[in-house]
Amino acid sequence: MRQRPSIFSGRNEGVPGGESSDSSSGPEQTLDEDADMTMNADDSNTSIGDLVSFKRMTVSPPSGARLKPFSPIYTLPPELLIAIFRKLSSPVDWRNTMLVSRQWASLAVELLWQRPYFCEFKNYQAMVMAIESKNAFFDYPQLIRRLNLTFIADKINNGSLIPLQKCTRLERVTLTNCTNLTDSPLKDILAANPRIQALDLSQLEGITDETLLTVAENCPRLQGLNLMGCKGVTDASLIPLSKNRRILRRLKLSECNQITDETVLALATHCPQLLEIDFHKCHQISDSSITFLLSKLKHLRELKLAFCDLLTDATFLHLPASKSFDALRILDLTDCNQITDDAVDKIIKMAPRLRNLILAKCRQITDRAVISITGLGKNLHSLHLGHCSNITDAAVQELVALCPRIRYIDLACCLRLTNQSVQVLAQLPKLRRVGLVKCNNITDYAIKQLVRRAGEGVCPLERVHLSYCMHLTVEGITELVNNCQRLTHLSLTGIPTFHQNAEYTKFCRSPPKEFTDGQRAVFCVFSGSGVKQFRHYLNQQAQMVRLPPRLEDDDDHVMDDGLGGVNGHTQGTNGAHQGGAQGGMGAGMGGHGGQGQQGQDEVDGEDQDTEGADEF
């Protein structure tokens, strides 16, 4: 009798990272759901990554495990069995399910193989051996739907990608940071996969228009495309790509600095379903093309124009007064330095439901723009005004009064702001993140008012950026960390009282590798467990200062009438005041510390909040 094949001859030891899949299976299952088209860094943390072996099936399950021919389980339709299998908790469970019967194996194998996970390159090599096997029971290459090589990007090159040409039913491919790849064999893989709906080629500087022309010719179902950092891509491929792409929804062209207005016009004409588009650092784009784009894309939800330095007020002022963008939720105009109050006023009137507005480094805007922004009311959740140095306390007060649902606000380098602005921020009940970098007028008093919310329970602040606020002392920061129990990120870069104290910096995270020696010297950022450790240390120090010194009597170790204790307590208190004064003096004397940043706007090493890049 011919031996019945089984699943894997290897052990089913676990590999970290496997979770249950949330994707439907079946040979014709697609990814049409809108949520699936977002291009995340990790979209394949399920499937066969939990199994060490990808070898062909050679061993039969025990005969006792086989189902009787007339078992009621055989009456269940395949769709119901698949729905049940999807409830299993891990890929190992799916593998064991495949051992039950041929029918179960044929259904569960797709759940197991549809989105392989590679935490190490050896997992990828094992998968390649399986799909190249000539004796495999299942056609494994045809089962793979989603492929994410992000976690092994540094090991991927043209040669290691060649075996994937056998996979012709891919629907989602993520090759972020696979910088060793070029057009070949990537274009061969794309040519063989007409079902692709989401493609992430971000940071692949080695690819050119050849790859994109292949996509244009062979991927009619494309809904999401990420070309961030693909500097070799030009209008020559993007214009043909835009044609016949009526279902394209998300397009990221950040740092594709060779594209011009011609690409923008083509997208506006041929891609009416675009929901999100990113032109970050596309320096050749001008007013007329963006105006045309806005006039055509009525469903647009997210538009990023950061560092498009040719844009002026005309981009928005030339739109018809009757035009409305009710769907627009996110608008990024970072460093569009020609934008003024007039443009902001027009934007708010046309897009009254904006949630996230980024105007960082729009240095010409004033209080009038902020007053216009208050028209967003309860819709506004996140506002970036970093480096808008013309803004004053009066505008911030009006903003807080009329936009009570703000959760994140960045006011970095708004040099005219004082304690008054910080105090009113305490009135925002949902405020989670606040950026006050280089707001040199604020003191401990403002911080105490910000975190003391009488009758409102726990302070909701989670991330606070206070770098280069030179008047802050240990006393104020101790108040902050003790009142904000949810705090996970605190930046105090450039404040000598903190970055020059080794007892504090030992709780800091490491500075980014790209930082210069000067930036490393002033770096002081606490995050995660470092915040808790810093809080504990500050409280220990405060307790030591407050405790009276023990005065021992030569005979019975009893203090004389308690006077020594009183005096000791007084001395301890005085010491605390002196310590606070010294901390304040140290901060004040460090006023020139910011000069060491060599023109950097922000050397905090955090999320570059002053540039509006901290995702909310």
N, C-alpha and C positions, 0 to 999 in steps of 0.2 A: 504494500500500500504506500502511495506517495505521501511523504511527510507533509503535514499541514503547516504552512508558514505562520509565524507569529509576528511580534512587533519589533522588539529590539533585543539583540543578543547581549548588549552591555548592561551594566548596572544602572539602576534608576536613582543615582545619587543626585542631590539637589545642587543647583547653582543659584546663587543669590540673584534676586531680581524678578523671579517669576510670580505673576499674579493671574487671577482669573481674567479671561478675556471678556470684553463687553461688545464684541463684534459678532454679527450674525455670520453663519457659515453657509456652506452650500456652494456648488460650483458657479452659480450665477449671482451670488450675493455681491452687491456693490456698496460703495461708500457715498451714497447720494446725500446722506444726512448732512445738514449744514454744519453741525458741530464737528464733524469728522474732517472737514476741510481745513481746519486750522493746522498750521505746520509747527508742531511742538518739537522740542529737542529730543524727546523720548516718546515715540508713539508705538513702540513694539515691545513693551515690557512683559509680554506673555509668551505662551507657546513653548516651543521646544528648548528654550534656553535653560529650563530647569532640568533637562536630561543631559547627562554627560555624553552619552553615546547617540550617534545618528546612523548607526550601522543598519544594514538591510535586515529584514525579518527572516529568521532562519529556524526559530524554535517554536514548536506547537504548544499551546496551553494544555494542561492536563485534561484527559477525556472527561473526568468528573465535572469539570467546570462548564462543559457544553450544555446548551439548553436543549430541552426536549423539542422535537419538531412542532408539537402542537401546544407549546407553552403560550399562555395568554399574552406574554410580552411581545410575541410576534404580531399581535393584532394592532399594536401601536404604530401609527404612521411615522415615517422618517422625520417629518417636521417636529413632531412632539418629542421624539427621542433626542433630537438635536437640542431642543429647548431645555430638556432635562439635563443633558450633558453640559450645557453652558453654565448650569448652576454649580458645577463641581468647583472645588476651591483651588486646584492647582493642576499644572500640566502633568504631574505624576499621576493624578487621578484619571486624567484623560488616557494616559498610556495604559493604565490598568484596565480601564473600560474597554480598550481595544482588544484585550486578551480574552474577552468573554465569548465573542462570536465574530464570524466574518461580517455579518450585517453591522454589528456595533463598531467593528474596526473601520469599516468603510465610512461610517458617519463621524466617528470621533477623530479620525486621522486628520480631517480638515481643521478641526479646532486646534489640534496639536501643532500643525505645520503652517497655519495661515499667516502667523506673524512671529517668526523666529527672533529670539533675543540673543545678542552677543555681548556679554560683559568682558570677554577675553577673546583674543584672536584665535586661540585653539578651538573655541566653540564654532567659529566661522569655518575653520579648516575641516572640522568634523562634519559640518553641514555640507560643505562642498563635496567631500568624499561620498556622502549619502546620495546627493543628487546626480553624481557622476557614475554611481554604481549601475552596472548593466543587469544585475539580478534582483533589483529591488521589487518588492511585491506591489507597491504603489508608485505612481508617477509623481514623485515628490516635487520636482520643479514646478509642476502645474498646480500644486497646492498652495504655494507661497503667494500671498496677496500683498503683504506689507513688509517692507525691508528697510531697516534702520541700521546704518553702519557708523553712527555718530561716536559710539563709545570705543570703537577700534579704528577711528579715522586715521591715526598716524601710521597704522600698519597697512592701510589699503592703498594699492597702486593699480596701474592698468592691468598687470598680470593677474592679480588676485581677483579682479572683477570679471575676467573672461568667462569663468564657469557660469556666471549668472545669465549668460545669453540663452541658457536652456529654460529660464523662467520667463514664460510668455503670458502670464496672467496677472502680472503685477498691477496693483491699483494705487499703491502709495509707496514712494521711494524717498528716503531721507539720507542724503550724503553730506550733511553739514561738516565742514572742516576737513573733508577728504582732499587735502590740498595737493596730493601727488597725482591726482587724476587729470587727464587731458581729454580731448574730444573722442579719441578712440581708446577703449572699446565702448565708452559710454553711449555714443550715438547708436552703436549696434544694438545695445540693450534696449534703448528707447524705441528704436525702429521696430522691435519685435513685441512691443507692449502697447497696443492701441487702447487698452482699458485704463491706462494711468489717469488718475483724477487729481492727485496731489504730488507735486515734485519739489523737493527742497535741494537746491544746489548751492546754498549759501557758502560763501568764502572759497569757491572753486575758481581761483584766479587763472588756472590753466585752460579753462574752456573758452571757446570762442563762439562766433555766430554759427559755426557748423553744427554744434550740438542743438542750438535753439531752432535752427531750420529743420532739423530732424523732428523735434517736438512739434513744430508747426505742421509738418506733413503727416505725422503718424499718431498724434494724441488728440483726437477730436473731443474727448470727454474731460479734458483738463479743466479743473475748477480752482485749484490753488497752485501758485508758482512762486517760489522764493529764489531770487537771484541776487540776494544781498552780497555785495563785495565781488561780483563777477565783472571785473573791470574790462574784460575783453569783449563784452556784449555791446552791440551797437544797434542803431536804427535798422540796419540791413536785415537783422533777424527778427526784431521785435515787431516791426510793421507787418511782415507776413504772418507772424504768430498771432497777432491780434485779429486777423481776418477769420471768419467762421468760428469764433470763440464766444458765442453768445451766452454760454453758461459759465464763463470765467468769472470767479467771484473775488478772489484774493490774489493780489500781485504785489510783490516786494522787489523794488528796484533800487534799494538803498545803495549808495556809493557806485552805482553804474554811471560813472561820470561822462561817458561818451554819448549818452542818449540826449536827444534834443526835443524841441517842440513837436517834431514830426511824429515821434512815438506817442506823445501825449494825445495828439489829435486823432491818431489811428485808434488808440484805445477808447477814446470817447465816442468815436463813430461806430466801432464794431463790437464793443463789449458793454452792452447796456446793463448787464446784471452785476457789474462790479460793486462790491460792498466795501472792500478795503484796498487802499493803494498807498504805497510808500515810495516817495521820491526823495528821501533823505540824501542830501549832498549831491543831487543832480544839478550841478551848477549852471547848465546851459538852458534850463527851463525858464520861460518868461511868463509875463502876465497873460498874454492873449491865449495861450494854450490852456492854462489852468482855468481861466474864465470859461472857455469853451467846454472843458471837461465838466465843470460844475453845472453848466447849463444842460448837459446831456444826461448825467448820472443822477437820477432822482432817488435811487435807493442807497446812495453812498452813506456808509456808517462811520468810516474812519479815513481821514486824509492826513498824511504826514508830509510836510513840506520843509522840514528842518534844514537850515543852511542853504536853502535855495535863494541865494543872495540877490538875484535879479528881480525878485518879486517886490511889487510896491502896492500901495493902496488900490491901484487900478484893477488889480486882480478881482477885488470884491466890489468896488464901487461901480464897475461897468456891468454888473449883473442887473437884470431887470428888478425894479422895486417890488414887483409881485412875486418874485421867485422865493420859494420856501424850501428849506432843507430839514424837514421834521425828523428824518431818519439819522441825521448826522449826530454822532455821539462823541467823537474824538477828533480834535483838530490840533495839529502840531505846527507851530510857526517859529520854532526856536531859531534865533539869530537871523530872522528876516528883518534886518535892521532898518529897512525903509518903511515898514509898517507903522502907522500912526493911530491916534485915537479915532480918526474917521473910519478907518477900516474895521477896527474893533467894534465900533457902534453898528456898522452895517452887518457884520458877522452875527452879532447877538440878535438883531432883528430878523435875520433870515434863518438862523438855526437856534431857535429858542429852547431846544431840548439837549443842548450840549452838556455832557457830563465831565469831560476832561478837556481843559483848554490849556495849551502850553504856549506861553508868550515869553519864555525866558530869553534874555538878551535882545528883546525888542526895546531898545534903549530910548526910543522916542516917545513911548506911551507915558501918559501921566495919570493923575487922579481921575480925569474925565473918562478914560478907558475903563478904569476900575468901576466907576459909577455905572457905566454901560453894562458891565459884566454882572452887576447885581440884578439885572433883568432876568437872568437865568433862574434866580430864586432857588427853590428846593431841588431843581434838577442838577445843580452844580455839585460835583463830588470832589473834583481834583483841580487845583489851579496852580500853575507854575508862573511866577513873576520874578524869578531870579535875575539880578542885574538890571532891573527896571528902577533905576536909582531916583527917578522923579516922583515916585509914589510916597505919600505921607501918611501919618497916623489917621487923618480924617477919612481917607479913602478906605483904609483897613476897617475902621469902625463901621462904616456904612456897609461894607461887604459882609462882615460878620452878622450884622443885624438883619440883612435881607437874604442871606444864603446860609441857613442854619445847618444844612446837611453836608457841609464841606468835611471831607475826611483826610485830605492831604493838601497842604499849602506850602509852597516854597517861596520864601521872601529873601533868599540869600542875596547879599550885597545890595540890599535896599538901604542905603546908608542914612536916609533921613528918618527911618523908623526909630522909635524910642520904646521905653518900657510900656507906654500907653497901648501900643499895638499888641504887644505880647499879652498884656492883661486881658484885652477883649477876646483874644483867641480862646481863652478859658471858657467863653460862653458857647463854644461849639461842642455840643454833646457827643458828636461822633468823630471828633478829631483823633486820628490815629498817628499821623506823621506830620512833622513840622520841620521846615528847613529855615534856619536863621543864621547861616554861615556868614561871617564878617559883618553882622549887625552889631557894630561896636558900641552902640549907645545903650544896649541892654545890660542890666546888672542882675545880681542875685534876687533883688526885690521882684523883678518881673518873672523870673523863673518860679519863685515861690507862689506868686499869684496864679501862674499858669497851671500848677499842679495841685493847688489846694481848691478842691471843688466841693464846698460844703453841701451836704445833703444829696450829692449826686453819686455816691458810692465810689467804686474804684475808678481811678483816673484811666481813661482809655488809651492814652499815648503808648505807642509801640516803638516808634523810631523818632529820635530827636537829633538834629544836626546843629551843633553849636560851635563848630570850628572857628577859630580866630575871633571869638567873642572875648576880648581881652580882660573885661572887667568881672568875669565870673570867677568865683572862688570855690574852695572845697566845701564851704558851708552850703552854698546854693546847690551844688551838684549832689551833695548828700541828701538834701531835701528832695531833689528831683528823683533820684533813684529809689528812695524810700516810699514816695507817694505814687510812683508809677510801677506797680508790680508786674505789669504786662510788658514792660520795656524789654526789647530784644536788640536794640541798636542805639548806641550813643557815641557821637563823634565829638572829640575835644581836641582835634588836631590844631597845632599852632598855638596852644595856650601853655605858656611855660610852666605854670603851676602844676600841670599834669604831665606833659610830655617830657619834662626834665626830671620827673620823679620816678626812679626805677621801681619803687614799691607799687606804683600805679600801673606803669606800662607793662609789667609782667602779666597783667590780665588782658592786655590788648591782643588783638589778632595781628598776624604778620602783614606788613605792607605789601602791596602788589609788586611783582617782580620787575615791572617796567619803571618803577619809581627811581628817581635819582637819589644820590646820597643825601642831598639837601632835603628832599621830600621825606625820606625815611627818618631823618633826624627829628622832624616835628610831627611825625605820624602818631596819632593817638585815637584809635577807634575800638570801642568795646562792642562785642556782638555775641549773641547766644549765651552760653554759660559764662562767658567773660563778664557780662553785665552782672550776673548774680554774684560772682566772686568779688567783683569790684564793690558791689553794695555791701557784702559781708565784711570786707576789709575796712571800708569807711566807717561802718557801724562799730567795729571792734576798736578802731582808733578813737572814735568819739567817746566810747565807753571808758577807755583808758584815761582819757583826759578828764572825764567827769568824776571818776572815782577818787575819793580822798586818799591821800597817802596814809599808810598804817604807821602810827607812832608807837613804838614799843618801849615800855617801862623796864628799867633794869631789873626790877623785882618781880612784878606780877603781870607785866604786859598789858596794863589797863591804862587807858588814856585819862589824863587828869581833867575831870569835870567836863569832858567833851570839848574843851576849848581847842585842843589840837585838831579834832575832827572838823570843827567849824572853820578854823583857819585853813586846814588842808583843803576843804571844799572850795573855800574862797580862792585859794591859790590855783586849784584845778580850773575853776571857772575863768579866772584871769588868764590862765594858760590857753584855754580854749579861745578866748577873745583875741589873744595875741596871735595864736596860730591862724585864726581867720584873717586877722589884719595882715599878717605876713603873706598869707596866700594871695590876698587882694593886691598887696604891694608887688608881689612877684608877677602877678598877671599884668599889672599896670606897667611895670618896668620892662615887660616883654613886648611892649607895643610895636617894636620893630621886627618882631619875629616873622611877620608875614612877608618881609622883603626877601626872605630866602627862597621864595617859591618860584623865582625866575619867571614872573609873568603868568604863572598858572592861575586860573580863576578858582580852582578848587583842587587841593591836594589831599582831600579827605580820604581818598581811597575807598569811598563807599559806592554809591550808585549814581554819582554825577548828578545829583539833584538840581544843581544850579543850571544844568543844561536840559532839564526836563526829561531825563532818561530813566528815572526811577519808576518802574512800572507799578501802577497802583493795583 
